[in-house]
Amino acid sequence: MKRKIIVFIIIAVCYLLQTTLFEWLAFASISPNLLIIVVASFGFMRGKKEGMFIGFFAGLLLDIFNGSVLGFYALLYMYIGYFNGMFRKLFYPEDIKLPMLLIAGSDLSCNLFIYFIMFLFRNRYNFNYYFLQLMIPELVYTMVVTIFLYFAILKINRKLEAIEKRSASKFV
């Protein structure tokens, strides 16, 4: 129960930071995608199931407040959490290369999916502009923020796991 409350607080804080502070700190109206970092991080730290649930709720939060179609981001982020959860066995907390690669791939695939669904089907074919002016700068900005946010999420996850182990050992 404590983990769920803390994860909800992390999602809410990252959503608020993404839509307020980082909108103000945007470079050429590009801001980092903090929710992708949270969903991908918890996906490969905790596994497919938890990554899927965290992705669903983070996406639902985006849908409720920013989305035009209810469920679009919830479904997209749910798949991102599930996909990242498949790499749980390869996850080593000390190594940042895999998380950086997975978060970069998640951000890029999320933006490509948004382009194909939201723009391409509405006959807006300017892919080069969208890719070079929006996707790549957001990817770079997200990677810079990932360096700091990932370690904070990792530290929180370690503390939660330690608390869970202590409470589980009391019942054994």
Secondary structure, 3 states (H helix, E strand, C coil): CHHHHHHHHHHHHHHHHHHCHHHHCCECCECCCHHHHHHHHHHHHHCHHHHHHHHHHHHHHHHHHCCCCCCHHHHHHHHHHHHHHCCHHHCCCCCCHHHHHHHHHHHHHHHHHHHHHHHHHHCCCCHHHHHHHHHHHHHHHHHHHHHHHHHHHHHHHHHHHHHHHHHHHHHC
